[in-house]
């Protein structure tokens, strides 16, 4: 696909793709980001210019990107829910110690690479097996094992 063909496709369909994601998400910023990312992915693929096929692929990629971001957000929300404790059963010392540990844990988790953090959270929060994580992320099981090993090593180092 030439740059002119891509520009024509972008000019003609960007707003439609963005509206499609906006209707699904209700978030203009997210819709714009997803639409832009879908067009970037199409450009990177360097497919031959076939308008109907390219537009269909754009909708599919935008939908997949939206679902991926939605799932990632769900993981974050689940993580946040699991961090809340019943404050009434904790002594002030326990609360302080928990707050410090939580802060150190969040800092250590934030220091992980996105790939390591994703694998770690999918395993620990969602309870997925390495093979399920590999399937979701479209990587090999060995890649998942390597990322998890690196994540655990980093977390141990930061929390000890």
N, C-alpha and C positions, 0 to 999 in steps of 0.2 A: 504494500500500500504506500503510495507516495504521500508526501507531506500535504500536498493540495487535497488529495482525496480524504486524508485524515481530517484536515481542517473543515472540509465540507461536511463530513460526517459529524464532527464535533459541533459545528454551528447549527446543523439541522436537528440533532437529537439530544444535545446536552440538557436543555430545559425539560424535555420529556422524561429523560432518565432521572433527573433530579426530582421532578414532581412525583414520579413513581415511588421513589424512596421516601419522599416527604409524606405521602399518603400512608405509607406503612409505618413510619416512625413518628411523625408529628414534630420532627426536629429539623429545622431548615439548615442549620450548620452541618449536622450529620449527613443530611441528604446531599448537600453540596460536596462534602468530603468524599462520600462514597461514589458519587457520580464522577468526580475528578479521578479517583483511584481506578475506577472501572475503565475510563478512557486511557489512563496511563498503562494499565495492564494490556489493553488491546494494542496500543502502540508498540509496547515491548515485544509482543508476539510476532509482529511484522507479518501478519497474514495478508493474503492477496485481497484486493478490494472487491468485495461482493456485498453490496449494501444490505440486502435482506439478512444474509447470514451474519454480517458484522453487527447489525442492530440487535438481532436475537441474542448473539453472544454478549453484547453489552448489557442487555437486560438480565441475562443469566448471571454474569459476573457481578453486577451491581446487587442483585438479590443475594448471592452467596456472600459478598462482602458485608452486607447489612446483617445477615444471619450470624456471621462470624463475630461481628462487633457486638451484637445482641447477646450471644452466648458468653462472650468475654465479660460483658457487663454483669450478666447473671452470676458468674463466678465471683466477681468482685463483691456483689451484694451478699452472696452466701458467706463469703469470708467475713464481711462486716457483721453479719448476724451472729456468726459463731464466736466473735470476739466479745460480744456483750455478755456480761455476767449478772447474776442476781445480786445486786448491791446489798440487799438487806442481810444476807447470810455471811458477809465478809466483815472481818474486823478492820479497823482503820489501818493497821499495819499490813494486813493482807492486801487491802486495796492499794496501798502505796507500792508494795512489792509487785503486785500485779501490773500496776500502771507503768512502773519502770521496765518490767519484763516485756510488756506489750509494746512499749516505745522502742526498745532495743530490737525486738522481733520485727516490727514494721520497718525499721531502719535497715535491718539486715535483708529483709525481703525486698525492699526497694533497691538495694545495692546489687541484687541479682540481675543478670541480663533478662530481657523480656522472654526469651526462649526458655531459659532456666526457670523463671518465675511461673510461666504458663504451665510447664510440665509439672512443677512442684505442686501448684494449686489444683490442677486437674487430678493429680494423684491423691493428695491429702484431703482436699475439700470435697471433691466429687467422688472420691473412692474408685477412680477408674484404674484398670490394669494397664500395664505398659503397652500391651498390644492395642487396647482401645484408644489410648492416647496417640499412639503412632498412627492409627487409622484416621483419627480426627484431624491431626495436624499434617497428615500426608507426608510422614517421614518414616524412617525405618525404626524398628524396636531398639536397635543398637544406638541410634541417635537419641532416643528417649532415655535409655539407660545412662548414656554419657552425660546428658543434660541434668538428669536427676542426681547422679553422682557428684557432679560439679556443684549443683545447688546445695546439696546436703553438706558437702565439704565446706563451702563458703559460710553456710548458716552455723555450722558447728564452730568454725573459727571466730565468727563475729559474736556469737552468744556465749562463748566460754571465757 
